[in-house]
Amino acid sequence: MTEKWDYLVSEEDLEELIRNYCNDFTALERAGRYPPITGRDGEIDDCILILLQRGRKNCAFLAPAGVGKTAAVVGLAQRVVAETVPDYLKNARVLEVDLARMASGTASRAEFQARLMPFCKGIAERYHDPNRPRYILFIDEIHQMMPNCVGSSYAGMSDTMKPYLTAGDLLVLGATTLDEYRLYVELDPALDRRFQKVFLKVPNIEETYQIMKGLRPSHEKHHKVTVSDYLLMLIVRLTDEHMRKRNQPDKSIITMDSAMAFHVREHGTGTELSVESVYHMVGRETKLNKNALHDEKKLEEIYEVVDILEGRKKKSSEDRNTGPYDPSAALRSVEMDESFQRQLEKEKAQDRDMLVESQRAQEEKIGKKPQDEDARIAELAKKLEKKLEETVEKKLEEKEKEEEKGGRV
């Protein structure tokens, strides 16, 4: 016999609350509203692992602004739609709770609670119905729901949600910066321990390039302008060098979008994005002369790097660091005078003779037969190599100190 579930919040009321105060990421993904999310597979896997747990199944994405916290949640929604998640999360609904809309028009905390309480209750009571899909709530800028967040329209919301988080009836994803999390959320240990942290690192140049490749088709469709791989890498390199106060990939995405818009205005659609358009928008953003951004050597490096990344060119053997670690490599890259070279060879010969003599005397003292010549030479070579390494490092340090002293003079 199928168990009958009687809900205090009806289906109609709950759906009305979701329509009024949420953005359904899974529904938007089915409608094709999002480009493919790349470069966050590890963080999304960590999030799924947290959601599958019985207790503490709430995740806090922590990263600087512009790194892609919301994009990671969209990536989770894309996996749900693609059905590449465990059975527990199949057909789940990823809902972004728009707290600004929920608080809009309320004159007191009581009015805000009158909207929040039925919403939390309706989702929590459906959690235990095995025939219902999971509701995953995403709260951006989650620190603003803390009572100590002065100026927030929904400060104190955490106290309302805490009982549901304790019981495990809600699946909540939060996003904020690490500084704001420490400043507001960690001050409430009871709420802090209900969230597991997932840190999103700022992507490097190659990772940002791959993210830009995933976003390129949607931008090309919108602007009706094509973008080459080389220009994608140029945008990433320029923003990485000249926009230090902002983070990747956000600054590269915004620059690509604005450069394509500028190109459409100046040259129309149906063409390829020009280098001049990229220089113009980077210069406009950084207050640099666009002509000063042009560097032929940098463009050649970009062509080579992109060709290697795309498999159009093999990495040269000179760039491959496949050999064993050589501690004297740094010394060989320093110009040494002939007297130092002669002194080094002399010390090397003296050390070799001294080690051979010491080994022979030790063997005669203990009445041991001399070792096999090859084995003995190999053992002595190891000892000599170690001593040489120490000598080389010492000489290098002395030379660097002399150069620094000479530079100060």
N, C-alpha and C positions, 0 to 999 in steps of 0.2 A: 504494500500500500504506500502510495506516494505521500510524503509529509506535506501538509498544507502550511504555507507561510503567510502569516498575517502581518502586514507591515503598518507601522504607525504613520509613515509617510507614504502616500499612494504613489503609484507609478506616474500618474499625470503630474502630481505636485513636484516629484523629484526631477522629471524631465524638464519641467518649467524652470526649476532652479538651475539646472545645468545649462539650459539655453540662455538664461539671463546672465549668469555669472561665470561661465566657463567657456574655454576654447577647446573643442574636441580635436586633439592632435591626430588621433587615428582616423576620424572622419575626413579631416583635411588632407591627410596622406592618401586616402582612397580617392579623393577628388583630384589628386595630382598637384597639390599646392606646394610641395616641398621638393627641392633638388636632393639628390643622393647625399647622405651624410657620410663622409669618409674621415679616416684618421682618428676615430674615437672608439674603435672596436674593443680595446682593453677596458676602457672606463665603462662602456655599456655592459660588457660581460660582468664586471664587478657589481654594477647596479642590479643586474638580473639575479646574481647570487644572493644579494641582500634581500631582494623581494621574495625569494623562495624560502627564506628562513622562517621558523615558527615565531621566534621572538626578535625584537629589534629589527623589524623589516622596513625601516625607514632610512632613506639615503639622503645625504647632504653633499651636493656637488660644490666644491670649493675651488675657486680660481679667480684670477684678476679679471677685470672688465674686458670684454671683447675676445676672450679665449674660446668661448663656445659652450657655455653651460647649458643654455636652452637648446643648442644644436644637439647635444648629447641626448636630451630627452626626446627630441624629434627623431633621433636615430633609434631610440627604443621603440617609439611608435611605428617606425618603418619596419622594424623586426616583427612586431606584433602583427601588422598587416600582411607581411610576407610569410607569416606562420613559421618563423625560424626561432621560436622561443619554446621553452618547455610547456607541457600540457597545462600546467598550473596557470600560465599567463596567456594561453591562447584565447582569442576573442576579447581580450581585455580592452578597456577604454582608457586611454591616457588623456586626462583632463587637466588643462591649465586653469587653475582657480584665479580669476581676475579680481583680486581683492579691491582694487580701485572701483570697479563697477559695483561690487557688493556693498561698498561703503558709501557710494554716491547717493546723495539725497537723504542720508540719515542725519538726524540732528543730535543723536545721543548714542551712547554705547548700547543701550537697551534695544534701540531700533536695529543696530547692526547685528546684535545677537539674535534678534528675531529672524533674520535671514540666514545667519550662519548655523544656528542650532538645527533647524530642519534639514539643512543640506548635509551636515555631518551625520545626523541620526539616520537619514534615509540611506546613505551609502554604507554606514557601519552595520545596520541591521541586515543588509543584503550580503554581507561578506560571508556569512555562515551557510548560505544557501548554495549547495554544490551545483545546482543547475544554473546559477547566475554567473556571468562573466565578472572578472575582477575590475574594480575601479581603481586606477592609479592617479592620485592627485599630485599635481605639480604646482609648487608655490615658489614663484620667483621672488628674489629679495626677501627671503624668509626671515631675516633678522627683524624686519619691520613689524612682525606680529608679536614681538617680545614686549612686555610691560615697560621695560626701561628704554624703549626706543621713542624718545620724545619727539613729538611732531607727527607721528604716524597716525593716520585715521583709524587704523585697526590694531593699535597697540593693545596688548592684553588678550589677543585672539588665542595665543598659545595656551592660556589657562583653560579655555573652552575645549580645545582639541586634546589636551593632555590625557584626560581619562580614556579617550578612544585610542590614543597611541599606546597607552599602558596596556589596555586590553588586547591590542593587536588587531583591532577591527578596521583600521585604516592603513592603506599603503600610501605613504607620502614621500614625494621627492622634493627636496628643497634646493635652492641655489642662492649663493651669495659669495662675497669675497672672504678670504681667510681672515682678514683684519676685522671685518664686520661680524663674522661669526664669533671670533674671540671676544669682541667688545660687547656683544649683546647675548648671544645664545649660550656661550660657555659659562656665563655668570649664573645660569640656572642649571645646576648639575642634573636635576631630575629630567629636564628636557634634553640636555646634551647627551645623556646616555641612551636616549631613545633613538638617536640618529647615528648611523655609521657613515664615516667620512670617505668620500672619493675625491681625490685631488686630480685636477686637470692641469697638466703642464702646458706651458706655452710652446706651441709647435716650432720646430726649427725651420730653416729655409726649405729643405727638401720636403718635409711634412706639409708645410704651407703650400708648396707647389702642387702636391697631390690633392690637397683640399680644393685648391683653385681649379684644378682640372675637373673635379666633380661638379663644381658650381658653374663652370663655363657654359654648358649647353643651355641652361635656363636664361642666362644673361644674353647669350647670342640670339635666342628666340625672342626675347623682349626687345632688344635694340636692333635686331636684324643686321648685326655686324659680327664678323668672325674675328677670333683672337688666336694668334699662333702660340705654340708652346714657348717660343723664345720670348714673346712679349709677356706671357704669364710670369716667367722667371725674372724678367726685367722688373716687373712691378713688385714682385716679392723682394728682390734685392734692394731696389730703391727705397721702398717703405721700411725695410729692415735697417737700412743705414741712416736714413734721414728723419724718420718719425719715431724717435726713441721713447717718447712718453706714452705711446699707445702700443697695443699688443697685437700680435698675429693670432688668428688670420683676419681679424676684423679690419685692420687698416689696409690690408691688401685687397680685401673684397670691396670695400668702399672706394678705393682708388680705381680698381678695374671698372666698377659701375660708373663712376663719374667720368673717367677717361672715355668710355664708350658713349656716354651721353654727349660729351663735348665733340667727339668725332662725328656723331650723327648731326649735330647742329651745324658743324662746319663743312662736312663732306657728304652728308646724306646717308641713306641705308644701302645695303647690298654691297658693301666694301669691306676691306679688312682694316682693323684698328691700326693706326699709324703710331710710330715711335714718338712723333711730335706731340700727339694727343696725350700720350702717357707723360712725357716731360712737362707739358703744360699744366696738367692737373697736380702732379707732384710738386712742381715749382709753386703753384698757387697755394697749396696746402702748407708748404714748408717755408714760403717767402724767399725761396732761392731762385736765381735766374735760371730759366729752363735751359738756356744754352750751356750753363755750367754743369748740367747733369750729364751731358753727352760725354762718353768715354769709350773710344774704340777698343781699347784693351779689355775693358769690362764686357763689352758686347761679344768679343771673341771668346772670353772665358764662359759667358752664358751659353753661346752656341755649343761649345765643347761639353759643358756640364749637362745640358739638356739632351744632346745626342747620346751621351753615355747613359743617362737615366732612362731614355726611351729605347735603348738597345740598338740605336742606329750606329753606334761607334763603341768599340771595345776600349776599356780602360788600359792605358799604356802600362807596360811592365815597370816603368820608372815610378808610377804612382802607387804600385802595389807594395805594401809593406809586409811581405810574406817571410822574410828572413828572420833568423834568431836575433834576439836583443843584443846589441853591441854597445857597451858603455863607452867605448872610445869614439863612437860616431860623432858625438858632439865636438870632440876635440879635433877630429879631422876636418870639420867644417870651419875651424878657426885657423887663420894664417899664423904659422909659427916660423920663427927665424931658424937659420941653419944651425946656430950654436945650440939651440934648445933640442933640435933633432939629434945632433951628435951626442949631447949629454944624455938624452933618453936612451939611445942605443947602447951607450957605455954602461949605464946603470942596469939595463936589461941583461947585458952579457955578464956583469958582475953578479947579479942576482942568480943567474942560471948556474954559474960556476960554484957559487956559495951553496946553493941547494943541492947540487950533485955531490959536493964534498961532504956536506952535512949528512946526507942520506947514506953515503958509503961508510962514514965513521960510525954512525948509529948501528948499522947492520953488523959491522965488525965487533962492536962493543958487546952486543948481545949474542954473538956467536951464530948469527943467522947467515945463511948462504945468500950471496947476492941474488937479487931477483932477476927474472928474465929481462933482458935488455929492453925489449919493446914495451913491456908492462911498466918497467921502471921509468922509462922516458915519458910514457903517457901520464904517469902519476906526477912526475916532476913538472910536466907541461901544465897540468891543472893548477898546481901550486903557483907556478910562475905567472900564469894568466891572472890568477886572483890578485897576486901582488902587483902586477902590472896595472890592473884596473884601479887599485888604490893609488898607485903613483900617478896615473893619468888624471884621475879626478882631482888629486891634490895640486898637480901642476896647472890644471885648468882653472882651479879656484885662485891660485896665486896670480895667474896671468890676468884674469878678470879684475882682480883687486888692483893690479898695477894699471890696467886700462882706465878703471874708474878714477884712480888717483890722478892719472895724467889728464883725464877729462876735466876734473875739478880745477886743476892748475890752469 
